[in-house]
Amino acid sequence: QVRLAESGGGLAQAGGSLRLSCVASGSTLSINVLGWYRQAPGKEREVVARIRRLGTVSYADSAKGRFTISRDNAKNTVSLQMNSLKPEDTALYYCNAAANWYVPSNYWGQGTQVTVSS
């Protein structure tokens, strides 16, 4: 069992920055991939960025050049630095911990709200 807790969301103006953090606890040795996903009202949950234990990263096209994912394996944390925020980035952001690179697990945090005003 893995437990995830996100923090760092809030309100930002367009062009601003926010940094999200997620800490994993429990069976953390089983975690290979840590990822950030988001869900906007009326839309499906979508991947934002993922990072493997050894550092390979992947970003959604909407995040490339603006967001940076990083992780600290010793502390079991993953962060998402979000710059140049846009109103369309407004969503509930979730952390996911998975063994598989291609498929998120059922381990989700409670989510942290990001709201970007124009």
TORPA-4810 file (N, C-alpha, C, O; in nm, 3 decimals):
<nodes>
NODE_1_0.085_-0.119_0.000_0.000_0.000_0.000_0.089_0.125_0.000_0.186_0.135_0.075_Q
NODE_2_0.053_0.219_-0.085_0.126_0.345_-0.094_0.028_0.458_-0.065_-0.084_0.459_-0.115_V
NODE_3_0.072_0.550_0.014_-0.008_0.669_0.042_0.064_0.790_-0.013_0.186_0.802_-0.004_R
NODE_4_-0.015_0.880_-0.070_0.040_0.999_-0.134_-0.028_1.123_-0.081_-0.150_1.123_-0.059_L
NODE_5_0.048_1.227_-0.060_-0.008_1.352_-0.010_0.052_1.467_-0.087_0.172_1.491_-0.084_A
NODE_6_-0.036_1.539_-0.157_0.008_1.654_-0.236_-0.006_1.783_-0.155_-0.084_1.792_-0.061_E
NODE_7_0.073_1.881_-0.196_0.063_2.015_-0.137_0.115_2.115_-0.238_0.179_2.078_-0.336_S
NODE_8_0.088_2.240_-0.213_0.146_2.346_-0.293_0.056_2.412_-0.393_0.097_2.507_-0.459_G
NODE_9_-0.066_2.365_-0.407_-0.155_2.430_-0.500_-0.198_2.566_-0.449_-0.163_2.607_-0.339_G
NODE_10_-0.275_2.634_-0.530_-0.324_2.765_-0.490_-0.367_2.846_-0.610_-0.394_2.793_-0.718_G
NODE_11_-0.373_2.974_-0.587_-0.416_3.068_-0.689_-0.295_3.143_-0.744_-0.211_3.191_-0.668_L
NODE_12_-0.288_3.152_-0.875_-0.180_3.225_-0.941_-0.236_3.303_-1.057_-0.341_3.269_-1.112_A
NODE_13_-0.168_3.406_-1.093_-0.206_3.482_-1.211_-0.140_3.421_-1.333_-0.037_3.355_-1.324_Q
NODE_14_-0.200_3.444_-1.447_-0.141_3.397_-1.571_0.001_3.451_-1.583_0.027_3.569_-1.558_A
NODE_15_0.092_3.363_-1.621_0.233_3.400_-1.628_0.310_3.374_-1.501_0.433_3.381_-1.499_G
NODE_16_0.238_3.342_-1.395_0.302_3.317_-1.267_0.350_3.175_-1.252_0.349_3.096_-1.346_G
NODE_17_0.391_3.143_-1.131_0.449_3.012_-1.103_0.390_2.952_-0.976_0.349_3.024_-0.885_S
NODE_18_0.387_2.821_-0.972_0.352_2.746_-0.853_0.439_2.621_-0.850_0.485_2.573_-0.953_L
NODE_19_0.461_2.571_-0.730_0.538_2.448_-0.714_0.455_2.350_-0.633_0.415_2.379_-0.520_R
NODE_20_0.430_2.235_-0.691_0.356_2.129_-0.625_0.454_2.025_-0.570_0.558_1.998_-0.629_L
NODE_21_0.417_1.970_-0.456_0.499_1.864_-0.397_0.410_1.747_-0.357_0.292_1.764_-0.326_S
NODE_22_0.469_1.630_-0.358_0.397_1.509_-0.319_0.492_1.419_-0.243_0.604_1.394_-0.287_C
NODE_23_0.448_1.371_-0.130_0.530_1.280_-0.052_0.461_1.144_-0.047_0.341_1.134_-0.021_V
NODE_24_0.539_1.041_-0.072_0.488_0.904_-0.070_0.531_0.835_0.058_0.641_0.857_0.109_A
NODE_25_0.443_0.751_0.110_0.475_0.673_0.228_0.415_0.534_0.213_0.331_0.511_0.126_S
NODE_26_0.459_0.443_0.296_0.414_0.305_0.287_0.513_0.221_0.209_0.633_0.227_0.235_G
NODE_27_0.464_0.143_0.116_0.548_0.050_0.038_0.618_0.123_-0.076_0.592_0.097_-0.194_S
NODE_28_0.706_0.212_-0.040_0.769_0.299_-0.140_0.871_0.227_-0.227_0.904_0.275_-0.336_T
NODE_29_0.923_0.114_-0.182_1.019_0.040_-0.264_0.956_-0.012_-0.392_1.026_-0.041_-0.488_L
NODE_30_0.825_-0.023_-0.394_0.755_-0.072_-0.513_0.735_0.036_-0.618_0.690_0.007_-0.729_S
NODE_31_0.769_0.158_-0.584_0.742_0.270_-0.675_0.856_0.284_-0.776_0.972_0.301_-0.740_I
NODE_32_0.819_0.278_-0.904_0.915_0.309_-1.010_0.886_0.447_-1.068_0.977_0.528_-1.089_N
NODE_33_0.761_0.472_-1.093_0.721_0.594_-1.162_0.638_0.681_-1.069_0.544_0.635_-1.005_V
NODE_34_0.676_0.806_-1.062_0.593_0.907_-0.994_0.544_1.003_-1.100_0.620_1.048_-1.186_L
NODE_35_0.418_1.034_-1.093_0.361_1.118_-1.197_0.265_1.222_-1.142_0.210_1.208_-1.033_G
NODE_36_0.248_1.325_-1.219_0.148_1.428_-1.191_0.041_1.421_-1.299_0.071_1.416_-1.419_W
NODE_37_-0.081_1.420_-1.256_-0.197_1.420_-1.344_-0.286_1.536_-1.302_-0.273_1.589_-1.192_Y
NODE_38_-0.375_1.573_-1.391_-0.469_1.680_-1.356_-0.605_1.652_-1.417_-0.618_1.583_-1.518_R
NODE_39_-0.705_1.708_-1.352_-0.843_1.694_-1.401_-0.913_1.826_-1.384_-0.930_1.877_-1.274_Q
NODE_40_-0.954_1.880_-1.497_-1.030_2.005_-1.498_-1.179_1.970_-1.495_-1.217_1.860_-1.534_A
NODE_41_-1.263_2.062_-1.449_-1.407_2.034_-1.444_-1.461_1.994_-1.580_-1.437_2.061_-1.680_P
NODE_42_-1.533_1.884_-1.582_-1.594_1.837_-1.705_-1.501_1.765_-1.800_-1.540_1.728_-1.910_G
NODE_43_-1.377_1.746_-1.757_-1.279_1.680_-1.843_-1.225_1.556_-1.776_-1.236_1.539_-1.654_K
NODE_44_-1.165_1.469_-1.856_-1.104_1.349_-1.802_-0.967_1.382_-1.740_-0.904_1.482_-1.773_E
NODE_45_-0.926_1.296_-1.650_-0.794_1.312_-1.590_-0.688_1.288_-1.698_-0.700_1.194_-1.777_R
NODE_46_-0.586_1.371_-1.700_-0.481_1.358_-1.800_-0.344_1.366_-1.734_-0.326_1.428_-1.629_E
NODE_47_-0.248_1.302_-1.797_-0.113_1.304_-1.745_-0.050_1.439_-1.776_-0.072_1.498_-1.882_V
NODE_48_0.028_1.488_-1.682_0.102_1.612_-1.699_0.252_1.582_-1.716_0.315_1.630_-1.810_V
NODE_49_0.305_1.503_-1.625_0.447_1.469_-1.630_0.471_1.343_-1.547_0.400_1.317_-1.450_A
NODE_50_0.572_1.266_-1.586_0.609_1.145_-1.515_0.759_1.138_-1.504_0.831_1.195_-1.587_R
NODE_51_0.807_1.070_-1.403_0.951_1.053_-1.385_0.979_0.916_-1.327_0.916_0.873_-1.231_I
NODE_52_1.074_0.848_-1.388_1.115_0.717_-1.340_1.211_0.733_-1.221_1.266_0.841_-1.197_R
NODE_53_1.229_0.625_-1.149_1.320_0.625_-1.034_1.461_0.668_-1.075_1.529_0.738_-1.000_R
NODE_54_1.504_0.626_-1.194_1.638_0.659_-1.240_1.644_0.792_-1.315_1.750_0.831_-1.363_L
NODE_55_1.530_0.860_-1.326_1.534_0.997_-1.376_1.475_1.025_-1.511_1.461_1.141_-1.550_G
NODE_56_1.439_0.921_-1.586_1.375_0.947_-1.715_1.245_1.023_-1.694_1.165_0.989_-1.607_T
NODE_57_1.226_1.126_-1.775_1.105_1.208_-1.760_1.026_1.211_-1.889_1.078_1.185_-1.998_V
NODE_58_0.900_1.243_-1.875_0.812_1.259_-1.990_0.710_1.366_-1.954_0.660_1.372_-1.842_S
NODE_59_0.680_1.451_-2.052_0.585_1.559_-2.031_0.475_1.555_-2.135_0.497_1.515_-2.250_Y
NODE_60_0.359_1.597_-2.094_0.253_1.622_-2.191_0.294_1.743_-2.275_0.370_1.828_-2.229_A
NODE_61_0.243_1.748_-2.395_0.278_1.860_-2.483_0.244_1.994_-2.417_0.316_2.093_-2.435_D
NODE_62_0.136_1.997_-2.343_0.091_2.121_-2.280_0.187_2.167_-2.170_0.185_2.284_-2.131_S
NODE_63_0.270_2.076_-2.121_0.360_2.108_-2.011_0.504_2.134_-2.056_0.583_2.194_-1.983_A
NODE_64_0.536_2.089_-2.174_0.674_2.102_-2.222_0.719_2.248_-2.226_0.649_2.335_-2.277_K
NODE_65_0.837_2.271_-2.173_0.894_2.405_-2.174_0.846_2.494_-2.063_0.901_2.603_-2.042_G
NODE_66_0.743_2.451_-1.990_0.690_2.533_-1.882_0.698_2.464_-1.745_0.720_2.530_-1.643_R
NODE_67_0.681_2.333_-1.745_0.678_2.257_-1.619_0.804_2.171_-1.609_0.858_2.125_-1.710_F
NODE_68_0.850_2.151_-1.487_0.964_2.064_-1.462_0.931_1.970_-1.347_0.895_2.014_-1.238_T
NODE_69_0.943_1.841_-1.373_0.919_1.741_-1.270_1.053_1.696_-1.214_1.151_1.683_-1.288_I
NODE_70_1.057_1.672_-1.086_1.179_1.623_-1.022_1.140_1.533_-0.906_1.027_1.539_-0.857_S
NODE_71_1.232_1.450_-0.862_1.202_1.362_-0.750_1.326_1.345_-0.663_1.439_1.359_-0.709_R
NODE_72_1.300_1.313_-0.539_1.406_1.283_-0.444_1.376_1.142_-0.392_1.287_1.124_-0.310_D
NODE_73_1.450_1.045_-0.441_1.421_0.907_-0.404_1.446_0.880_-0.255_1.378_0.798_-0.194_N
NODE_74_1.541_0.949_-0.200_1.571_0.929_-0.057_1.456_0.978_0.030_1.429_0.921_0.136_A
NODE_75_1.389_1.082_-0.013_1.279_1.139_0.064_1.142_1.095_0.013_1.039_1.131_0.070_K
NODE_76_1.142_1.018_-0.095_1.015_0.970_-0.154_0.922_1.086_-0.189_0.803_1.084_-0.158_N
NODE_77_0.980_1.184_-0.252_0.901_1.300_-0.291_0.913_1.325_-0.442_1.013_1.289_-0.505_T
NODE_78_0.812_1.387_-0.495_0.814_1.432_-0.633_0.756_1.572_-0.635_0.661_1.603_-0.563_V
NODE_79_0.816_1.657_-0.717_0.772_1.796_-0.726_0.742_1.831_-0.870_0.790_1.768_-0.964_S
NODE_80_0.661_1.933_-0.885_0.629_1.985_-1.018_0.640_2.136_-1.010_0.558_2.203_-0.947_L
NODE_81_0.742_2.189_-1.075_0.759_2.333_-1.085_0.684_2.380_-1.209_0.714_2.338_-1.321_Q
NODE_82_0.588_2.466_-1.188_0.504_2.513_-1.298_0.528_2.661_-1.319_0.501_2.742_-1.231_M
NODE_83_0.580_2.695_-1.434_0.606_2.834_-1.470_0.519_2.875_-1.588_0.459_2.791_-1.655_N
NODE_84_0.512_3.002_-1.612_0.433_3.056_-1.724_0.293_2.996_-1.724_0.245_2.949_-1.827_S
NODE_85_0.230_2.998_-1.610_0.098_2.936_-1.597_-0.005_3.004_-1.685_0.000_3.125_-1.710_L
NODE_86_-0.099_2.924_-1.732_-0.207_2.971_-1.817_-0.341_2.937_-1.750_-0.348_2.843_-1.670_K
NODE_87_-0.445_3.011_-1.782_-0.576_2.976_-1.724_-0.617_2.832_-1.752_-0.685_2.770_-1.671_P
NODE_88_-0.575_2.779_-1.865_-0.611_2.640_-1.898_-0.537_2.538_-1.813_-0.565_2.418_-1.822_E
NODE_89_-0.443_2.582_-1.732_-0.378_2.493_-1.638_-0.463_2.472_-1.512_-0.429_2.389_-1.428_D
NODE_90_-0.570_2.546_-1.500_-0.658_2.533_-1.384_-0.716_2.392_-1.378_-0.781_2.347_-1.471_T
NODE_91_-0.692_2.325_-1.267_-0.738_2.186_-1.251_-0.703_2.138_-1.111_-0.632_2.204_-1.036_A
NODE_92_-0.755_2.022_-1.079_-0.714_1.951_-0.959_-0.597_1.863_-0.997_-0.609_1.779_-1.087_L
NODE_93_-0.485_1.880_-0.932_-0.364_1.808_-0.966_-0.343_1.692_-0.868_-0.351_1.709_-0.746_Y
NODE_94_-0.316_1.576_-0.925_-0.299_1.455_-0.847_-0.160_1.397_-0.867_-0.101_1.407_-0.975_Y
NODE_95_-0.110_1.337_-0.763_0.014_1.262_-0.768_-0.021_1.113_-0.781_-0.118_1.065_-0.721_C
NODE_96_0.058_1.040_-0.859_0.038_0.896_-0.874_0.171_0.823_-0.859_0.274_0.871_-0.905_N
NODE_97_0.167_0.709_-0.796_0.285_0.626_-0.780_0.259_0.490_-0.843_0.163_0.422_-0.807_A
NODE_98_0.344_0.452_-0.936_0.318_0.330_-1.013_0.446_0.249_-1.033_0.557_0.300_-1.022_A
NODE_99_0.425_0.122_-1.062_0.537_0.037_-1.101_0.558_0.040_-1.251_0.669_0.021_-1.300_A
NODE_100_0.450_0.066_-1.324_0.451_0.061_-1.470_0.461_0.201_-1.529_0.389_0.293_-1.487_N
NODE_101_0.548_0.216_-1.625_0.568_0.348_-1.688_0.445_0.392_-1.765_0.415_0.511_-1.773_W
NODE_102_0.373_0.297_-1.822_0.266_0.331_-1.916_0.129_0.339_-1.853_0.037_0.399_-1.909_Y
NODE_103_0.114_0.281_-1.737_-0.019_0.274_-1.676_-0.013_0.326_-1.533_0.062_0.273_-1.452_V
NODE_104_-0.091_0.428_-1.500_-0.092_0.473_-1.361_-0.152_0.367_-1.270_-0.234_0.285_-1.313_P
NODE_105_-0.111_0.369_-1.147_-0.164_0.273_-1.051_-0.293_0.326_-0.990_-0.344_0.432_-1.028_S
NODE_106_-0.343_0.252_-0.896_-0.461_0.296_-0.821_-0.423_0.381_-0.700_-0.509_0.418_-0.619_N
NODE_107_-0.294_0.412_-0.688_-0.249_0.494_-0.575_-0.251_0.641_-0.616_-0.168_0.686_-0.695_Y
NODE_108_-0.346_0.712_-0.563_-0.360_0.854_-0.591_-0.362_0.932_-0.461_-0.406_0.884_-0.357_W
NODE_109_-0.311_1.055_-0.468_-0.329_1.144_-0.356_-0.467_1.205_-0.358_-0.551_1.170_-0.442_G
NODE_110_-0.490_1.296_-0.265_-0.624_1.358_-0.256_-0.640_1.473_-0.354_-0.750_1.522_-0.377_Q
NODE_111_-0.529_1.515_-0.412_-0.533_1.623_-0.509_-0.510_1.759_-0.446_-0.539_1.781_-0.329_G
NODE_112_-0.456_1.849_-0.526_-0.436_1.987_-0.482_-0.483_2.079_-0.594_-0.447_2.060_-0.710_T
NODE_113_-0.561_2.177_-0.559_-0.624_2.264_-0.658_-0.526_2.372_-0.705_-0.460_2.439_-0.625_Q
NODE_114_-0.520_2.386_-0.836_-0.445_2.495_-0.898_-0.543_2.578_-0.978_-0.615_2.527_-1.064_V
NODE_115_-0.548_2.706_-0.949_-0.636_2.798_-1.019_-0.553_2.912_-1.073_-0.482_2.981_-0.999_T
NODE_116_-0.563_2.933_-1.204_-0.487_3.038_-1.270_-0.584_3.141_-1.326_-0.671_3.108_-1.407_V
NODE_117_-0.569_3.262_-1.283_-0.658_3.369_-1.329_-0.593_3.445_-1.443_-0.471_3.458_-1.451_S
NODE_118_-0.679_3.493_-1.531_-0.627_3.566_-1.649_-0.609_3.713_-1.619_-0.566_3.789_-1.706_S
</nodes>
